[in-house]
Amino acid sequence: MSEPILRVEGLRVGFDHPLGKVQAVDNVSFTLVRGERFGLAGESGSGKSTLALAILRMIKPPGRIEAGEVWLAGTRLADLNEEGMRTLRLAGIALVPQGSMNSLNPVLRIGRQITDAFADHRLHLTRDEEERRVVALLAAVGLPENVVRMYPHELSGGMKQRACIAIATCLGPRVIIADEPTSALDVVVQRQVMATLVRVQQELGAAVILIGHDMGLMAQFVDRLGVMYAGRLVEVAPIARIITRPRHPYTQALIASLPSLETRGAFAGIPGLRPRCATCRRAAPSTRAARWRRTAAALRNPCCAVSKTPK
């Protein structure tokens, strides 16, 4: 087994609220090895994107990281000051954000947005070197050279998403976090974007964390899958095993939600996952070890704790 490139231990993120504290991420731990593709699946509000922002130390008030540690290639991120973290982003861990149109600056050309990343990380390149590097980055994600001079509104949805991938990988990060990179795209463009992400990841030898709730996409892309529910990582397993033999009731519900020719999409419910109720909102899933190095959560009460992650 390779040494982990990324290690997350006991990460907890809370948000202050007038009605009480919201535990958005609750004691999450996992590791990622070089070249691995790890999926984080779960319903909206389960804490997936908050976990990604916590890894990058980008949680803003009223949110705060309450506990836990993140290690990147032996470096403890909590030991870095703000300047150190700013340098680490893009160069060490990069984020492909959700919603490319909202992520790209609408008044800057695509080429300028890439060269801004070079300048921010103090890469001393000549103008010719910058131009050659930008063109090569765009070519790597399947975009033509003339995109350098184009504004975001002149690109299609798939082209904008590939531009975001080019920006995220411009400094050769070791870990790429892709937060629902195919949301709001049609299925053909989704396939093109994911193929681009796979190709770039392989060229860099980077690890990828893919965040989403599309189990079909996860099944095609990731090596291992972690299922998040109510801020907790309730099950982690190789993707083939988690698809064929899910252990946690919520994971079973996710698998059952996939379209089926036999059931014609009908979902009659999963035994053990009863309707949520006020009484059971106090319940918290506890993690226990299971066979073949996978984890599952054993529920103490009939219902799972309701997720209170802010919208």
C-alpha positions as CSV (number, residue, x, y, z in Angstrom):
1,M,0.0,0.0,0.0
2,S,1.4,3.4,-1.0
3,E,1.9,6.2,1.6
4,P,-1.1,8.5,1.8
5,I,-0.7,11.7,-0.2
6,L,-3.6,13.2,1.8
7,R,-4.7,12.3,5.3
8,V,-7.8,13.7,7.1
9,E,-8.2,12.8,10.8
10,G,-11.2,13.6,12.9
11,L,-12.2,16.8,11.0
12,R,-15.1,18.7,12.6
13,V,-16.7,21.9,11.2
14,G,-19.5,23.8,13.0
15,F,-21.6,26.8,12.2
16,D,-23.0,29.2,14.7
17,H,-26.7,29.8,14.4
18,P,-29.2,31.7,16.6
19,L,-31.1,28.5,17.2
20,G,-27.9,26.6,18.2
21,K,-24.7,25.3,16.7
22,V,-24.9,23.3,13.4
23,Q,-22.5,20.4,13.1
24,A,-21.8,20.4,9.4
25,V,-18.9,18.0,9.4
26,D,-18.6,15.6,12.3
27,N,-15.5,13.6,13.0
28,V,-14.6,12.7,9.4
29,S,-11.4,10.7,8.7
30,F,-10.0,9.2,5.4
31,T,-6.8,8.8,3.5
32,L,-5.9,9.2,-0.2
33,V,-3.0,7.7,-2.0
34,R,-1.2,9.1,-5.1
35,G,-3.2,8.5,-8.3
36,E,-6.3,7.4,-6.5
37,R,-9.8,8.6,-7.4
38,F,-12.0,8.9,-4.3
39,G,-15.6,9.8,-4.4
40,L,-17.7,11.6,-1.8
41,A,-21.4,11.0,-2.3
42,G,-24.5,12.0,-0.4
43,E,-27.6,14.2,-0.5
44,S,-27.4,18.0,-0.6
45,G,-26.6,19.3,2.8
46,S,-24.7,16.2,4.0
47,G,-21.5,18.2,4.4
48,K,-19.5,17.2,1.2
49,S,-18.6,20.7,0.0
50,T,-18.0,21.9,3.5
51,L,-15.5,19.1,4.0
52,A,-13.7,20.2,0.8
53,L,-13.5,23.8,2.0
54,A,-12.3,22.7,5.4
55,I,-9.4,20.7,3.8
56,L,-8.4,23.9,2.0
57,R,-8.9,26.0,5.2
58,M,-11.5,28.2,3.4
59,I,-14.3,28.0,6.0
60,K,-15.6,31.5,6.7
61,P,-17.5,32.8,9.7
62,P,-20.0,31.9,11.1
63,G,-18.4,28.5,10.3
64,R,-15.2,27.3,12.0
65,I,-13.0,24.2,12.0
66,E,-13.4,22.9,15.6
67,A,-11.1,19.9,15.6
68,G,-9.1,17.5,13.4
69,E,-6.0,17.6,11.3
70,V,-5.2,17.5,7.5
71,W,-1.8,16.3,6.3
72,L,-0.6,16.7,2.7
73,A,2.5,14.6,1.8
74,G,3.7,14.7,5.4
75,T,3.0,18.4,5.9
76,R,0.5,19.3,8.7
77,L,-1.7,22.1,7.2
78,A,-2.5,23.5,10.6
79,D,1.2,24.4,11.0
80,L,1.0,26.7,7.9
81,N,0.3,30.4,8.3
82,E,-2.1,32.2,5.9
83,E,0.7,32.9,3.4
84,G,1.7,29.2,3.5
85,M,-1.8,28.1,2.9
86,R,-2.3,30.6,0.0
87,T,0.8,29.2,-1.6
88,L,-0.4,25.6,-1.1
89,R,-3.7,26.2,-2.8
90,L,-3.4,25.4,-6.6
91,A,0.2,24.2,-6.1
92,G,-0.5,21.5,-3.6
93,I,-4.3,21.1,-3.5
94,A,-6.6,22.6,-6.2
95,L,-10.3,23.0,-6.3
96,V,-12.4,22.6,-9.5
97,P,-15.5,24.5,-8.2
98,Q,-19.1,23.8,-8.8
99,G,-20.8,26.2,-11.2
100,S,-18.0,27.4,-13.7
101,M,-19.9,30.5,-14.7
102,N,-19.9,31.8,-11.2
103,S,-16.3,30.8,-10.6
104,L,-14.7,32.5,-13.7
105,N,-14.2,36.3,-13.7
106,P,-16.7,37.6,-16.3
107,V,-14.6,40.7,-17.2
108,L,-11.2,38.9,-17.7
109,R,-10.1,36.8,-20.6
110,I,-9.4,33.1,-19.9
111,G,-5.7,33.5,-20.6
112,R,-5.5,36.4,-18.1
113,Q,-7.2,34.3,-15.4
114,I,-4.5,31.6,-15.8
115,T,-1.6,34.0,-15.8
116,D,-3.0,35.6,-12.7
117,A,-2.4,32.3,-10.9
118,F,1.2,32.3,-12.1
119,A,1.7,35.8,-10.8
120,D,-0.1,35.1,-7.5
121,H,2.4,32.2,-6.8
122,R,5.3,34.4,-7.9
123,L,6.4,32.4,-10.9
124,H,8.9,34.5,-12.8
125,L,8.0,33.8,-16.4
126,T,8.6,35.9,-19.5
127,R,5.6,36.8,-21.6
128,D,6.5,34.3,-24.2
129,E,6.9,31.5,-21.6
130,E,3.5,32.5,-20.1
131,E,1.8,32.3,-23.5
132,R,3.3,28.9,-24.4
133,R,2.3,27.5,-21.0
134,V,-1.3,28.8,-21.2
135,V,-1.7,27.4,-24.7
136,A,-0.3,24.0,-23.5
137,L,-2.7,24.0,-20.5
138,L,-5.7,24.7,-22.7
139,A,-4.6,22.1,-25.2
140,A,-4.4,19.6,-22.3
141,V,-8.1,20.0,-21.6
142,G,-9.1,20.0,-25.2
143,L,-9.6,23.7,-25.8
144,P,-8.3,25.5,-28.9
145,E,-5.7,28.3,-28.7
146,N,-8.1,31.1,-29.5
147,V,-9.8,30.5,-26.1
148,V,-6.9,32.4,-24.6
149,R,-8.5,35.7,-25.9
150,M,-12.1,34.8,-25.1
151,Y,-14.3,35.8,-22.2
152,P,-16.3,33.3,-20.1
153,H,-19.6,34.3,-21.7
154,E,-18.3,33.3,-25.1
155,L,-17.7,29.7,-24.1
156,S,-20.2,26.8,-23.8
157,G,-20.9,25.2,-20.4
158,G,-18.5,22.3,-21.1
159,M,-15.8,24.7,-22.3
160,K,-16.1,26.8,-19.2
161,Q,-15.8,23.7,-17.0
162,R,-12.7,22.6,-18.9
163,A,-11.3,26.1,-18.5
164,C,-11.8,25.7,-14.7
165,I,-9.9,22.4,-14.9
166,A,-7.0,24.1,-16.7
167,I,-6.8,26.9,-14.1
168,A,-7.0,24.3,-11.2
169,T,-4.2,22.2,-12.7
170,C,-1.9,25.0,-13.9
171,L,0.6,24.5,-11.1
172,G,0.6,20.7,-11.1
173,P,-1.2,20.0,-7.8
174,R,-0.9,16.7,-6.0
175,V,-4.6,16.6,-5.1
176,I,-7.5,17.8,-7.2
177,I,-10.9,18.4,-5.5
178,A,-13.7,18.4,-8.1
179,D,-16.9,19.7,-6.5
180,E,-19.7,18.4,-8.7
181,P,-17.8,19.4,-11.9
182,T,-20.6,18.2,-14.2
183,S,-23.6,19.9,-12.6
184,A,-26.0,21.6,-15.0
185,L,-24.4,19.9,-18.0
186,D,-26.0,17.5,-20.4
187,V,-24.9,13.9,-20.4
188,V,-22.7,14.1,-23.5
189,V,-20.8,17.2,-22.1
190,Q,-20.6,15.5,-18.7
191,R,-18.7,12.6,-20.3
192,Q,-16.4,15.0,-22.1
193,V,-15.6,16.9,-18.9
194,M,-15.0,13.7,-16.9
195,A,-12.8,12.3,-19.7
196,T,-10.8,15.5,-19.5
197,L,-10.4,15.3,-15.8
198,V,-9.2,11.7,-16.0
199,R,-6.7,12.6,-18.7
200,V,-5.3,15.5,-16.8
201,Q,-5.1,13.6,-13.5
202,Q,-3.2,10.8,-15.2
203,E,-0.7,13.2,-16.8
204,L,-0.1,14.9,-13.4
205,G,-0.2,11.6,-11.4
206,A,-2.5,13.5,-9.0
207,A,-5.1,12.1,-6.6
208,V,-8.7,13.2,-7.1
209,I,-11.6,13.7,-4.7
210,L,-14.9,13.8,-6.7
211,I,-17.8,15.3,-4.9
212,G,-21.4,14.6,-6.1
213,H,-24.6,12.7,-5.7
214,D,-24.7,11.0,-9.1
215,M,-24.1,7.4,-8.2
216,G,-23.9,6.4,-11.8
217,L,-21.1,8.9,-12.4
218,M,-19.3,7.7,-9.3
219,A,-19.5,4.1,-10.4
220,Q,-17.8,4.9,-13.7
221,F,-15.1,7.2,-12.3
222,V,-13.9,6.5,-8.7
223,D,-11.8,3.7,-7.2
224,R,-13.3,4.1,-3.7
225,L,-16.4,5.7,-2.5
226,G,-17.2,7.5,0.8
227,V,-20.9,8.1,1.7
228,M,-21.7,11.1,3.8
229,Y,-24.9,11.5,5.8
230,A,-25.7,14.2,8.4
231,G,-22.1,15.4,8.4
232,R,-20.6,12.0,9.0
233,L,-18.7,9.6,6.7
234,V,-20.9,6.6,7.3
235,E,-19.4,4.1,4.8
236,V,-16.2,3.8,2.9
237,A,-15.4,0.9,0.5
238,P,-14.1,0.1,-3.0
239,I,-16.7,1.2,-5.5
240,A,-17.5,-2.3,-6.8
241,R,-18.2,-3.6,-3.3
242,I,-20.2,-0.6,-2.2
243,I,-22.4,-0.9,-5.4
244,T,-23.0,-4.6,-5.0
245,R,-23.0,-5.0,-1.2
246,P,-23.8,-1.7,0.6
247,R,-23.8,-2.0,4.4
248,H,-25.3,1.2,5.7
249,P,-29.1,1.7,5.2
250,Y,-28.5,5.2,3.7
251,T,-26.0,3.7,1.2
252,Q,-28.6,1.1,0.3
253,A,-31.1,3.8,-0.4
254,L,-28.6,5.6,-2.6
255,I,-28.0,2.5,-4.6
256,A,-31.7,1.8,-4.8
257,S,-32.3,5.2,-6.2
258,L,-30.4,4.3,-9.4
259,P,-32.7,3.8,-12.4
260,S,-33.6,0.1,-12.9
261,L,-35.3,-1.7,-15.7
262,E,-36.7,-4.2,-13.3
263,T,-38.2,-1.7,-10.9
264,R,-38.8,1.1,-13.4
265,G,-37.4,3.6,-10.9
266,A,-39.8,2.6,-8.1
267,F,-38.4,2.9,-4.6
268,A,-40.3,1.0,-1.9
269,G,-37.9,1.9,1.0
270,I,-35.0,0.3,2.6
271,P,-35.4,-1.8,5.8
272,G,-33.7,-0.1,8.7
273,L,-34.0,3.4,7.2
274,R,-37.3,4.6,8.6
275,P,-38.8,8.1,8.1
276,R,-36.9,10.8,10.0
277,C,-38.6,12.2,13.1
278,A,-37.9,14.8,15.8
279,T,-37.2,12.1,18.4
280,C,-34.5,10.5,16.3
281,R,-32.8,13.7,15.3
282,R,-30.6,13.3,18.5
283,A,-29.3,10.0,17.1
284,A,-25.7,10.0,15.9
285,P,-24.2,7.2,13.8
286,S,-21.1,5.6,15.2
287,T,-18.4,4.2,13.1
288,R,-17.2,0.6,13.5
289,A,-14.7,-1.5,11.6
290,A,-16.1,-4.1,9.2
291,R,-14.7,-6.9,7.0
292,W,-12.2,-6.3,4.2
293,R,-11.0,-3.0,5.4
294,R,-14.2,-1.1,4.9
295,T,-16.2,0.9,7.4
296,A,-19.9,1.1,8.1
297,A,-21.9,3.0,10.6
298,A,-24.1,1.2,13.1
299,L,-27.2,3.3,14.0
300,R,-28.1,3.4,17.7
301,N,-31.7,4.4,17.0
302,P,-34.1,3.4,14.2
303,C,-33.8,6.7,12.4
304,C,-30.7,8.6,11.2
305,A,-29.9,12.0,12.6
306,V,-31.3,14.7,10.3
307,S,-28.7,16.8,8.5
308,K,-28.7,20.5,9.6
309,T,-26.1,21.8,7.2
310,P,-27.0,25.4,6.2
311,K,-28.3,25.8,2.7
